[in-house]
């Protein structure tokens, strides 16, 4: 079982580390996405830098697939349960956010996390989306505010109602503590990539409307 955890971590990390937006922009536009737009290696910045909806959607789909494939690798290849899936998806998100191939630059992890989570804790994705929609519409329709609010509020809801979320998960966690640890790790990783946007939003020298929404 311990080896399955290791295999899941390695496979998830390798899958998640593929810098989709960087590769696509470099090949199609000869641009380094890290030096353009917000510098974020993700779908929305890829769209804004390239001015191509097709590129933005393509990057989004591939980043979603990274989460999906990392989950499937753990469950199908290594016959793992909740813990293996959680480890694989977490490491995929971690590597997406801090890709070793880009000197630990990366995206913000939302698409990759959604791809993995929707396969075994789909209610978490629904909770995040509902929270995002409410926050986005309440606070100046700023994408960053929606992302940050949803990423902070969702894990609290999941932890408070962990029995409910566990019961509705397609893979049952072995214990409440393993579920809570996974939820905290994955959302803290995503939140770590929103520190700069949070600082920008709180800065008296910048209006929230002027923050680059990626």
C-alpha positions in Angstrom: 0.0 0.0 0.0 2.9 2.4 0.8 4.3 1.9 -2.7 0.9 2.8 -4.2 1.1 6.1 -2.3 4.5 6.7 -3.7 3.5 5.8 -7.3 0.4 8.0 -7.0 2.5 10.9 -5.8 5.1 10.5 -8.6 2.5 10.1 -11.4 0.4 13.0 -10.1 3.5 15.3 -9.9 4.7 14.4 -13.4 1.3 14.9 -14.9 0.7 18.1 -13.1 4.1 19.6 -13.9 3.4 19.8 -17.7 3.2 23.6 -18.2 0.4 23.6 -20.8 0.0 27.4 -21.2 3.8 27.9 -21.5 4.2 25.3 -24.2 1.2 26.4 -26.2 2.1 30.1 -26.2 5.8 29.3 -26.9 4.9 27.1 -29.9 2.1 29.2 -31.3 3.1 32.8 -30.6 6.8 32.5 -29.6 5.9 34.2 -26.3 7.0 33.4 -22.8 3.7 33.6 -20.8 5.7 34.2 -17.6 6.8 37.6 -19.0 3.5 38.6 -20.5 0.2 39.7 -19.0 0.0 38.7 -15.3 2.8 36.2 -15.7 0.4 33.4 -14.6 0.9 30.1 -16.4 -2.8 29.5 -16.8 -5.8 29.4 -19.2 -7.1 33.0 -18.7 -3.7 34.6 -19.1 -3.0 32.4 -22.1 -6.2 33.8 -23.6 -5.5 37.4 -22.7 -1.9 37.3 -24.0 -2.7 35.4 -27.2 -6.1 37.2 -27.8 -7.3 33.7 -28.9 -10.3 32.1 -27.3 -9.3 28.8 -28.9 -5.9 28.9 -27.2 -7.5 29.8 -23.9 -10.1 27.0 -24.1 -7.5 24.5 -25.2 -5.2 25.3 -22.3 -8.2 25.1 -19.9 -9.2 21.6 -21.2 -5.6 20.3 -21.0 -5.3 21.6 -17.4 -8.6 20.0 -16.5 -7.4 16.7 -18.0 -4.2 16.8 -15.9 -6.4 16.5 -12.8 -8.6 13.8 -14.4 -5.6 11.7 -15.6 -3.8 12.0 -12.2 -7.0 10.6 -10.6 -7.4 7.8 -13.1 -3.7 6.9 -12.8 -4.0 6.4 -9.0 -7.3 4.5 -9.2 -7.0 2.4 -12.3 -3.2 1.8 -12.6 -2.4 1.5 -9.0 -5.8 0.2 -7.8 -5.9 2.9 -5.1 -8.7 4.2 -3.0 -9.4 7.6 -1.6 -5.9 8.2 -0.2 -4.1 7.3 -3.5 -6.5 9.5 -5.5 -6.1 12.4 -3.0 -2.3 12.1 -3.1 -2.2 12.0 -6.8 -4.5 14.9 -7.4 -2.8 17.0 -4.7 0.7 16.5 -6.2 -0.8 17.3 -9.7 -2.1 20.6 -8.4 1.2 21.3 -6.5 3.3 20.6 -9.6 0.9 22.7 -11.8 1.3 25.6 -9.4 5.0 25.2 -9.0 6.3 23.5 -12.1 9.9 22.2 -11.8 10.3 22.8 -15.6 9.7 26.5 -15.2 11.9 27.1 -12.1 8.7 26.6 -10.0 6.6 29.2 -11.9 3.1 27.9 -12.7 -0.6 28.4 -12.7 -3.1 28.8 -9.9 -4.3 25.2 -9.8 -8.0 25.7 -10.1 -8.6 23.9 -13.4 -6.4 20.9 -12.4 -8.0 20.7 -9.0 -11.5 20.8 -10.5 -10.6 18.1 -13.0 -9.5 15.7 -10.3 -12.1 16.6 -7.6 -15.1 16.3 -9.9 -14.4 12.6 -10.3 -14.4 11.7 -6.6 -15.7 14.6 -4.6 -18.0 16.4 -7.2 -19.9 18.3 -4.5 -16.7 20.2 -3.7 -16.5 21.6 -7.2 -20.2 22.5 -7.1 -19.7 24.3 -3.8 -16.7 26.2 -5.1 -18.6 27.3 -8.2 -21.7 28.5 -6.3 -19.5 30.3 -3.8 -17.5 31.9 -6.6 -20.7 33.0 -8.4 -22.1 34.7 -5.3 -18.8 36.3 -4.4 -18.1 37.5 -7.9 -21.5 39.2 -8.1 -21.4 40.7 -4.6 -17.9 42.2 -4.9 -17.4 44.4 -8.0 -17.5 41.4 -10.4 -13.8 40.9 -9.9 -12.5 37.4 -10.9 -9.8 37.4 -8.2 -12.2 38.2 -5.5 -14.4 35.4 -6.6 -11.5 33.0 -6.8 -10.1 33.9 -3.4 -13.4 34.0 -1.6 -14.5 30.6 -3.0 -11.0 29.1 -2.3 -11.2 30.2 1.4 -14.9 29.5 2.0 -15.2 26.1 0.3 -12.7 24.2 2.5 -14.4 25.6 5.6 -17.8 24.3 4.4 -16.3 20.9 3.5 -14.5 20.5 6.9 -17.6 21.6 8.9 -19.8 19.2 6.9 -17.1 16.6 6.3 -19.4 13.6 7.1 -21.9 14.8 4.4 -19.2 15.4 1.8 -17.5 12.1 2.6 -20.8 10.2 2.3 -21.5 11.7 -1.1 -17.9 11.1 -2.4 -17.5 8.4 -5.0 -14.4 7.2 -3.1 -14.9 6.9 0.6 -12.1 8.3 2.8 -10.6 5.9 5.3 -11.0 8.5 8.1 -12.2 12.0 8.7 -8.6 13.2 9.4 -7.4 12.0 5.9 -10.3 13.9 4.3 -9.6 17.1 6.2 -5.9 16.9 5.5 -6.5 16.5 1.8 -9.0 19.4 1.7 -6.6 21.7 3.6 -3.5 20.8 1.5 -5.2 21.2 -1.9 -6.9 24.5 -1.0 -3.9 26.0 0.8 -1.8 25.2 -2.3 -4.3 27.0 -4.5 -4.6 29.9 -2.1 -0.8 30.3 -2.0 -1.0 31.3 -5.7 -3.5 34.0 -4.9 -1.3 35.9 -2.3 -0.1 38.5 -4.9 -3.6 39.1 -6.2 -4.8 39.5 -2.6 -2.1 42.0 -1.8 -2.9 43.9 -5.0 -6.6 44.0 -4.1 -5.8 45.3 -0.6 -3.3 47.8 -1.7 -4.4 51.4 -1.3 -2.5 52.3 -4.4 -4.6 50.0 -6.6 -8.3 49.9 -7.1 -9.8 46.4 -7.3 -11.0 47.1 -10.8 -7.4 47.6 -12.0 -6.1 44.3 -10.8 -5.3 42.0 -13.7 -8.0 39.4 -13.6 -6.3 36.0 -14.2 
